[in-house]
Amino acid sequence: MNQPLNDPNGSGANTNANSAAPSNSPNQPGRTTDNGQVPTWGQATLEKWAFAALEEQRLARRWRTFIRFAWLVVLVVAGFITMYKNTGPTTTSGEHTGVVEIKGEISADSDASAVWINQALKDAFEDENTKAVVLLINSPGGSPVQAGMINDEIKRLKTKHKKPVYAVVEETCASAAYYIAVAADEIYVDKASIVGSIGVLMDGFGFTNVMDKVGVERRLLTAGENKGFMDPFSPMSKTQKAFALKMLDQIHQQFIGVVKEGRGERLKESPDLFSGLFWTGQESIEMGLADGLGSLDYVAREVVKAEELVDYTKRDNVAERLAKRFGAALGAGAVKALKTWPEIH
């Protein structure tokens, strides 16, 4: 016969020894399985794990939904911003100096590409209030093809619109950037600017000796004996090297011709002038590569005599930058997938 136990808290509740689990039992009171039995410690633990896994899945679904919604908001905002792309001013208050920036690497897929620069130049020249155009340059160079296209367009627009063009160098105007600058009527620099580097290069790496040492074999199949020319894992023959040097020399002569055409008798001939060396702004004036010291404001105020500056430079807006990054991410995934297939060029 069960004897009632006095509740020390005075609640009057009785505890049945046959029906109550010990206080140190891991099982939850009142919980039973489908067959009416109290779950064991292992069953209870498995249940906890299962519930935790379900909760994690719910959280993951919520995050995916949130991220998708965030991208949707970004794309919608980008769509609105695209309508307000910075394409340069269409109207101005009066006579002014037009500015076109050439900054960073000159290449087909950069802001300093022929497409972007030439459109900005066209807008600047066609504005009837533009008294002169200034090329604001800070570039180490880049593609001779893009530089040649910009140089040609500057000369065409100068002839058509009868407006002067001035180049103002900030930090650097080297190689392809100087190729562009010589199309200007005058070039102004800072005394510490870097100017010159009239040369052409083709760079790369060769890993043939390293591969021999580690026992790696390069399997390159080509149709055409020179199709693998400049492959970094294949040796370069004397004939191929001579061909590359001949091509570089031809482009170098084109560069020299453009510089001589643009600078004329102002150039001070020296053995190093077209060697690929570069000089400070002060030295470049002495060598005839530049005309004088001056900043953008100085040229607009003292040379052009139109102190108001209007920037015609084309730039990516926020939407375009987002689109490029998103496209780059997609492109990286596509490239990763395509790398599983043999490449044919």
SULWOHU-V58911 format. One record per backbone hydrogen bond with DSSP energy under -1.0 kcal/mol. CO is the residue of the C=O (numbers start at 1). NH is the residue of the N-H. If there is no record, write none. Layout:
# SULWOHU-V58911
co=(CO,CO)
nh=(NH,NH)
This chain:
# SULWOHU-V58911
co=(7,16,22,28,33,37,40,41,42,43,44,45,46,47,48,49,50,51,52,53,54,55,56,57,58,59,60,61,62,63,64,65,66,67,68,69,70,71,72,73,74,75,76,77,78,81,82,85,96,97,98,99,100,102,106,107,113,114,115,116,117,118,119,120,121,122,123,127,129,132,133,134,135,136,137,138,139,141,143,144,145,146,147,148,149,150,151,152,153,154,155,156,157,158,164,165,166,167,168,171,172,173,174,175,176,177,178,180,181,186,187,187,188,189,190,191,193,194,195,196,197,207,208,209,210,211,224,226,228,231,232,237,238,239,240,241,242,243,244,245,246,247,248,249,250,251,252,253,254,255,256,257,258,259,260,263,264,270,272,277,279,280,281,282,283,284,284,287,292,295,296,297,298,299,299,300,308,310,317,318,319,320,321,322,323,324,325,326,327,328,329,330,331,332,333,334,335,337,338)
nh=(10,20,25,31,36,33,44,45,46,47,48,49,50,51,52,53,54,55,56,57,58,59,60,61,62,63,64,65,66,67,68,69,70,71,72,73,74,75,76,77,78,79,80,81,82,84,85,87,131,310,134,312,136,138,143,110,117,118,119,120,121,122,123,124,125,126,127,130,96,98,166,100,168,102,170,104,174,106,147,148,149,150,151,152,153,154,155,156,157,158,159,160,161,162,133,185,135,188,137,194,139,196,177,179,180,181,182,183,184,167,291,292,169,294,193,282,281,173,279,175,199,211,212,213,214,216,227,229,231,234,207,241,242,243,244,245,246,247,248,249,250,251,252,253,254,255,256,257,258,259,260,261,262,263,264,266,267,273,275,197,195,284,285,286,287,289,290,268,189,299,300,301,302,303,304,306,97,99,321,322,323,324,325,326,327,328,329,330,331,332,333,334,335,336,337,338,339,340,341)
